[in-house]
Amino acid sequence: MGSDKLMTIMDTDKQLEICPLQNVAEAEACAQMMASSEPWLTLRRDYATSLKILTDPTREVHVATVRGEVAGFILLNMRGAFVGYIQSICVAPPWRGQGIGSRLIAYAEQRIFSEMPNVFICVSSFNPNARRLYERLGYELVGVLKDYLISGHDEILLRKTIAPVLKFKKIG
């Protein structure tokens, strides 16, 4: 299930650790973070729904902590027809703009590319900053899902690839 820890030093006084979700307290902190920030406010995702998604055993949740404080998380779908999908990524407001989102994505890519040659992510049309980040990290437009989650807003499907599926060799 990709349970290897990835340790990264962000600078001399901040230590970022990313590892699989450890306990209910972390899940609750992530659900609160999700339910109280964009794009989930616009998408009308409340705390209970967020917690249910984060504790779904068919998904992987990896949590970023800085000196023990939950700073963000990334939710992956590694099963079914859409393997390698980053379902959600969230960074707590005090930690935004410090590279944690990029580190979470790099961690997810390492996890996904060990099994599949494609990483997929959707970004809401009203979230241009996230789209710019994903494109800067090498994600390319696949298509637009018109009015997919809520009326008046589209979901933009992006992909990053390292090989065609039929030429890909699983690592390990």
Backbone as a ProteinNet text record, in pm:
[ID]
protein_1_A
[PRIMARY]
MGSDKLMTIMDTDKQLEICPLQNVAEAEACAQMMASSEPWLTLRRDYATSLKILTDPTREVHVATVRGEVAGFILLNMRGAFVGYIQSICVAPPWRGQGIGSRLIAYAEQRIFSEMPNVFICVSSFNPNARRLYERLGYELVGVLKDYLISGHDEILLRKTIAPVLKFKKIG
[TERTIARY]
81.1	0	85.1	210.6	292.9	318	352.1	363.1	502	592.7	725.9	719.1	792.3	796.8	890	857.1	943.1	973.4	1098.7	1139.1	1208.8	1167.6	1225.6	1255.1	1368.8	1399.1	1365.6	1273	1232.9	1329.3	1375.6	1480.4	1535.6	1620.6	1691.1	1601.9	1488	1406.9	1270.9	1239.9	1113.4	1140.3	1084.3	1102.2	967.8	962.1	840.1	851.8	751.1	744.2	611.7	615.9	494.9	487.7	374.4	355.1	205.7	170.6	28.8	-44.1	-171.9	-258.8	-240.4	-219.5	-185.1	-301.8	-396.6	-499.1	-620.9	-722	-847.1	-823.7	-736.6	-710.3	-655.9	-566.7	-516.5	-628.6	-711.5	-824.3	-917.9	-946	-1034.1	-972.2	-842	-774.2	-778.8	-757.8	-762.9	-904.1	-1005.3	-1144.8	-1182.8	-1138.2	-1165.9	-1098.7	-973.9	-898.8	-971.2	-1017.2	-1085.3	-1218.1	-1297.2	-1431.9	-1431.9	-1319.3	-1315.3	-1235.9	-1204.2	-1126	-1171.9	-1129	-1157.9	-1067.2	-1112.9	-1236	-1357.6	-1337.2	-1443.7	-1559.1	-1536	-1647.6	-1742.9	-1686.9	-1769.7	-1835.3	-1764.9	-1818.8	-1915.4	-1935.4	-2031.6	-1999.2	-1870.7	-1830	-1813.7	-1900.2	-1896.8	-1800.2	-1787.9	-1695.4	-1727.2	-1854.6	-1892.9	-1860	-1889.2	-1859.1	-1708	-1636.4	-1490.2	-1431.1	-1477.6	-1426.4	-1457	-1575.3	-1612.5	-1518.6	-1489.6	-1398.7	-1258.3	-1211.8	-1076.1	-1058.3	-1165.8	-1155.9	-1204.7	-1230.8	-1270.1	-1151.2	-1165.4	-1052.2	-1006.3	-1081.9	-1039.1	-948.6	-924.3	-837.4	-715	-609.7	-489.2	-481.6	-457.1	-436.9	-294.6	-221.3	-84.7	-82.3	-29.1	-35.8	101.5	105.4	227.1	221.5	326.6	336.1	467.3	461.7	580.3	592.4	698.1	720	595.3	530.2	414.1	280.3	279.1	153.9	109.4	-18.5	-71.6	-72.4	3.6	17.2	-57.3	-92.6	-162.9	-177.7	-242.5	-260.5	-287.2	-274.7	-307.5	-383.1	-487.1	-576.2	-561.3	-526.8	-500.8	-598.6	-630.7	-708	-611.5	-582.8	-490	-560.1	-692	-771.5	-869.5	-922.3	-1030.8	-984.4	-1075.9	-1051.8	-964.6	-950.8	-878.4	-762.3	-676.4	-560.6	-463.4	-411.2	-316.1	-380.5	-496.7	-571.1	-549.3	-503.1	-495.2	-634.3	-707.5	-846.6	-855	-768.2	-768.2	-629.3	-598.2	-476.3	-514.4	-467	-502.9	-385	-357.6	-254.6	-322	-295.5	-352.7	-308.7	-399.1	-366.3	-232.2	-192.5	-63.8	57.9	39.8	151	151.7	54.3	48	161.8	203.9	309.8	448.7	463.4	593.1	643	578.8	625.1	566.2	477.1	421.9	333.5	252.6	170.1	254.8	361	451.6	518	553.6	616	516.4	392.6	289.4	268.5	264.7	247.6	367.5	488	607.7	602.7	559.3	544.1	442.5	327.7	223.7	274.3	346.6	401.3	496.8	581.7	673.5	594.1	489.7	403.9	334.6	271.8	194.5	285.5	393.9	482.3	553.2	551.9	608.4	517.9	390.3	293.6	230.5	219.2	148.9	224.9	210.1	284.3	212.3	93.3	16.1	-32.7	-26.9	-90.3	-195.7	-316.2	-426.9	-470	-518.9	-575	-679.3	-785.4	-884.1	-868	-892	-889.8	-1015	-1079	-1200.8	-1167.9	-1257.2	-1234.9	-1221.3	-1275.7	-1266.4	-1141.5	-1048.3	-927.4	-802.2	-783.4	-672.8	-534.1	-519.5	-388.5	-343.9	-436.4	-402.1	-368.5	-445.3	-417.2	-277.9	-240.5	-106.2	1.2	-19.8	76.6	91.3	-20.3	-14.1	53.1	22.4	84.8	234.6	271.7	414.6	488.1	417.4	476.3	471.9	425.8	431.3	301.4	190.7	60.9	5	-57.3	-111.6	-261.6	-330.3	-474.9	-512.6	-608.2	-665.9	-804	-881.7	-1016	-1087.3	-1205.4	-1287.3	-1419.7	-1456.4	-1583.9	-1678.7	-1762.4	-1853.6	-1955.3	-1971.8	-2072.1	-2068.7	-1950.1	-1936.5	-1982	-1932.7	-1969.5	-2079.2	-2067.2	-2170.3	-2196.4	-2317.5	-2358.1	-2278.7	-2233.1	-2161.8	-2011.9	-1962.2	-1817.8	-1777.1	-1663.6	-1613.2	-1501.4	-1475.7	-1358.1	-1263.7	-1139.7	-1039.3	-949.4	-947.8	-868.6	-729.7	-628.7	-488.8	-416.2	-306.4	-228.9	-80.7	-3.4	142.1	179.2	267.4	299.4	449.1	491.2	631.6	648.7	537.4	545.9	406.1	394.4	266.4	238.8	114.9	75.6	138.5	135.2	183.3	335.8	407.9	554.3	604.3	514.2	551.4	590.6	697.3	740.2	731.6	650.8	630.8	762.4	786.5	908	887.7	990	984.8	922.2
-119.6	0	125.5	117.8	238	298.7	216.9	266.5	317.2	324.1	375.1	523.5	564.2	706.3	778.8	901.4	988.4	1108	1129.5	1239.2	1344.7	1468	1577.5	1692.6	1754.5	1876.1	1994.4	2079.9	2194.3	2311.4	2335.2	2432.7	2402.1	2484.9	2451.8	2441.9	2510.8	2504.3	2436.8	2389.3	2320.1	2180.3	2081.6	1944	1890.4	1847.4	1793.7	1643.4	1575.8	1431.3	1394.9	1304.9	1257.4	1107.5	1062	918.4	886.8	759.6	723.1	770.7	800.5	840.5	744.2	797.8	715.8	684.8	778.5	757.9	846.8	829.7	904.8	1054.9	1092.5	1234.5	1301.5	1234.8	1290.1	1300.4	1196.7	1198.5	1314.6	1336.8	1446.6	1582	1597.1	1723	1748.5	1643.8	1657.7	1690.6	1626.4	1652.5	1797.4	1847.7	1987	2082.7	2051.7	2133.7	2137.8	2022.3	2013.1	2088.9	2065.2	2122.8	2274.3	2330.2	2473.9	2554.6	2493.2	2567	2535.2	2619.8	2598.7	2488.2	2412.9	2429.4	2362.2	2299	2217.7	2300.5	2426.1	2512.7	2532.7	2569.4	2589	2457.8	2347.5	2216	2160.8	2236.6	2203.4	2070.9	2049	1928.6	1962.6	1906.4	1935.3	1841.7	1863.8	1786.9	1637.3	1600.4	1458.8	1387.6	1452.4	1393.7	1383	1486.2	1484.7	1371.1	1354.5	1247.9	1110.7	1095.9	967.6	935.7	1034.6	1015.9	979.8	1050.8	1029.8	896.2	837.3	708.1	592.3	618	513.5	419.1	291.3	198.6	170.2	212	190.3	302.5	403	514.8	516.3	581.2	601.8	748.8	774.2	910.6	918.9	1018	1042.6	1182.8	1193.8	1317.3	1382.2	1513.1	1591.8	1654.6	1633.2	1697.1	1775.7	1884.1	1963.6	1970	1911.8	1904.5	1853.5	1751.8	1687.8	1752.5	1869.9	1938.5	1899.4	1864.1	1829.7	1955.8	1950.3	2065.5	2045.8	1921.4	1893.9	1744.9	1709.6	1568.3	1553.6	1430	1395.5	1263.5	1255.6	1139.1	1074.9	945.8	874.8	761.4	740.2	623.6	532.3	416.5	320.4	190.9	195.6	77.9	112	8.6	26.6	73.9	133.7	173	297.8	374.7	501.2	501.1	401.5	386.7	502.3	557.1	666.2	803.6	812.6	938	1008.3	1132	1216.2	1275.9	1224.8	1266.3	1401.8	1425.7	1554	1582.2	1709.8	1756.5	1883.5	1895.1	2010.9	2047.4	2175.2	2227	2327.2	2317.2	2408	2551.2	2648.9	2788.8	2838.7	2809.7	2864.3	2807.2	2693.9	2626.6	2646.8	2717.7	2739	2829.8	2808.7	2890.2	2853.4	2738.7	2697.2	2567.1	2525.2	2407	2274.8	2277.6	2152.3	2083.8	2159.7	2100.7	2032.7	2098.5	2039	1913.8	1915.4	1796.5	1681.8	1711.9	1607.8	1546.6	1629.5	1578.5	1493.4	1537.1	1457.9	1322.9	1322.5	1197.7	1106.3	1163	1084.5	1029.6	1112	1065.8	948.1	957.9	847	720.6	733.2	619.7	563.2	648.2	603.8	549.6	620	576.3	445	400.7	268.9	156.7	190.1	89.9	119.6	246.3	286.6	401.1	415.5	521.1	656.3	665.4	788.9	834.8	964.8	1027.3	1121.5	1111.6	1196.7	1284.3	1402.8	1491.5	1580.2	1609.9	1707.2	1835	1945.7	2074.7	2151.3	2214.1	2290.5	2415.4	2450.3	2566.1	2697	2701	2821.9	2822.5	2730.1	2718.2	2735.8	2855.7	2874.8	2862.3	2895.1	2882.6	2737.1	2647	2504.3	2455.4	2498.9	2455.6	2499.6	2623.8	2672.5	2587.5	2550.6	2465.6	2332.1	2266.7	2134.9	2144.2	2247	2263	2291	2369.2	2395.7	2266.8	2173	2044.8	1941	1981.8	1893.7	1825.9	1864.1	1804.8	1873.2	1792.2	1843.5	1816.8	1904.1	1894.5	1766.7	1693.6	1576.1	1611.9	1680.4	1716.8	1797	1843.6	1924	1851.9	1836.2	1775.4	1889.9	1927.6	2041.1	2014.2	2112.2	2103.9	1969.2	1917	1780.1	1766.1	1850.8	1841	1938.8	2061.6	2161.7	2241.7	2286.9	2362.6	2492.3	2522	2646.2	2636.4	2522.5	2503.6	2368.5	2368.5	2247.2	2185.9	2058.9	1991.5	1968.5	2006.2	1996.4	1878.6	1779	1658	1678.2	1655.6	1669.9	1536.4	1518.3	1394.5	1424.8	1346.8	1345.3	1200.1	1177.8	1040.8	1020.2	895.8	859.8	755.8	696.7	594.9	555.5	501.8	442	319.7	293.5	182.3	49.8	21.8	-107.9	-121.5	-11.7	-18.6	-4.6	20.8	46.2	-82.6	-75.5	-187.6	-145.2	-218.8	-189.4	-200.1	-106.1	-107	-204.1	-284.2	-376.5	-502.3
0	0	0	-32	-38.6	96.2	195	331.8	366.5	271.2	298.9	329.8	433	466.9	371.4	342.3	264.6	353	384.7	471.4	386.8	403.7	328.8	423.9	409.5	484.8	394.7	437.9	355.4	372.5	492.5	519.5	657.9	710.1	832.8	955.6	957.1	1078	1059.1	938.2	916.4	864.7	930.1	887	839.9	714.6	655.4	647.7	700.1	690.2	624.5	527.5	460.5	479.3	531	550.3	547.6	533.8	532.3	658	640.9	751.5	867.7	987.2	1102.7	1195.9	1211.1	1313	1287.5	1371.7	1358.2	1378	1469.2	1492.8	1366.2	1295.5	1169.7	1066.2	1056.9	962.4	994.1	1120.9	1160.9	1128.1	1151.6	1118.6	968	888.9	742.7	696	755.1	717.4	749.7	863.7	900.7	803	767.3	673.1	538	492.2	363.2	366.2	468.6	475.2	494.7	534.2	562.6	460.3	345.2	246.1	103.9	12.6	-129.6	-182.8	-278.6	-355.9	-292.9	-177.7	-117.6	-64.2	-26	14.1	-103.6	-219	-337.7	-380.5	-363.4	-400.9	-296.5	-188.8	-82.8	-11.9	11.9	82.7	230.5	314.3	456.7	530.8	661.2	743.7	741.2	759.3	764.7	632.9	521.9	390.9	371.5	411.7	400.4	482.8	605.5	691.4	631.6	575.8	513.2	396.6	315.7	201.5	250.5	352.3	402.5	473.9	520.1	590	503.4	377.3	281.9	262.7	296.8	287.9	144.8	44.2	-94	-144	-62.1	-97.8	-7.4	-53.9	26.7	65.3	191.2	238.9	293.3	246.5	293.2	352.2	472	549.8	560.7	539.1	558.1	696.1	773.2	904.3	912	986.2	1014.2	1165.5	1217.4	1362.5	1434.4	1375.4	1437.1	1407	1345	1312	1170.6	1155.6	1024	938.4	827.9	739	607.7	576	452	430.2	320.1	286.8	138.3	92.4	-45.6	-44	-124.5	-129.7	-266.9	-269.7	-394.3	-417.1	-544.2	-585.8	-660.8	-602.2	-662	-700	-711.8	-747.9	-858.3	-920.6	-1016.8	-1152.6	-1225.4	-1364	-1376.1	-1271	-1278.3	-1179.7	-1191.2	-1102.7	-1127.1	-1019	-1031.1	-1030.9	-968.9	-964.5	-831.3	-836.2	-716.5	-700	-602.5	-583	-513.7	-418.5	-346.6	-294	-286.9	-221	-146.7	-23.1	57.7	147.3	155.1	245.4	337.6	466.3	565.7	536.4	555.6	523.3	576.4	701	746.5	673.5	605.8	539.4	388.7	335.4	190.7	143.8	20.7	-37.4	9.1	75.6	127.8	64.6	-44.5	-116.5	-71.3	26.5	78.1	-25.8	-98.4	-203.2	-310	-351.7	-451.4	-397.5	-270.7	-209.7	-200.2	-165.6	-161.5	-299.9	-402.9	-538.3	-579.3	-548.4	-580.6	-510.2	-386.4	-310.2	-378	-418	-484.8	-617.7	-692.6	-819.7	-799.1	-698.3	-668.7	-638.9	-560.1	-524.6	-648.4	-727	-843.3	-952.8	-984.7	-1092.3	-1061.4	-937.5	-906.7	-957.6	-985.9	-1030.6	-1165.7	-1199.5	-1322.2	-1389.7	-1523	-1592.2	-1600.1	-1542.2	-1551.6	-1414.9	-1394.7	-1278.6	-1334.7	-1278.8	-1320.4	-1203.2	-1235.2	-1134.1	-1201.8	-1130.5	-1178	-1097.2	-1162.5	-1095.7	-1138.1	-1042.5	-1071.3	-1151.3	-1241.9	-1328.5	-1249.9	-1128.9	-1046.7	-957.9	-983.1	-901.8	-990.1	-1048.1	-1142.8	-1080.1	-952.4	-888.9	-883.2	-849.2	-845.5	-986.1	-1083.9	-1221.6	-1264.8	-1233.1	-1267.9	-1201.8	-1075.8	-1006	-1078.7	-1108	-1172.8	-1309.1	-1385.7	-1516.6	-1502.3	-1401.6	-1376.7	-1340.8	-1277.9	-1239.5	-1352.2	-1470	-1585.9	-1624.4	-1563.3	-1598	-1721.6	-1808.8	-1934.2	-1941.9	-2012.9	-2030	-2104.2	-2047.8	-2113.1	-2165.8	-2083.7	-2125.8	-2019	-2055.3	-1965.2	-1943	-1817.4	-1779.5	-1743.6	-1836.9	-1820.6	-1709.7	-1621	-1513.7	-1441.1	-1416.3	-1363.4	-1217.9	-1130.3	-988.3	-949.7	-999.1	-971.7	-1098.9	-1110.9	-1228.4	-1237.8	-1358.7	-1382.5	-1367.6	-1321.9	-1305	-1362.3	-1430	-1493.3	-1408.7	-1433.6	-1379.4	-1496.6	-1479.1	-1584.4	-1551.2	-1638.9	-1618.7	-1677.1	-1592.2	-1630.9	-1611.1	-1685	-1674.5	-1684.6	-1610.1	-1622.8	-1648.4	-1746.3	-1784.3	-1797	-1775.5	-1795.2	-1905.2	-1952.5	-2058	-2102.8	-2224.1	-2262.5	-2174.5	-2148.3	-2059.5	-2105.4	-2234.2	-2282.4	-2281.3	-2261.9	-2252.4	-2108	-2017	-1877.8	-1807	-1729.5	-1646.8	-1501.4	-1425.8	-1283.5	-1208.9	-1119.1	-1037.5	-922.2	-895.6	-781.8	-819.7
[MASK]
++++++++++++++++++++++++++++++++++++++++++++++++++++++++++++++++++++++++++++++++++++++++++++++++++++++++++++++++++++++++++++++++++++++++++++++++++++++++++++++++++++++++++++

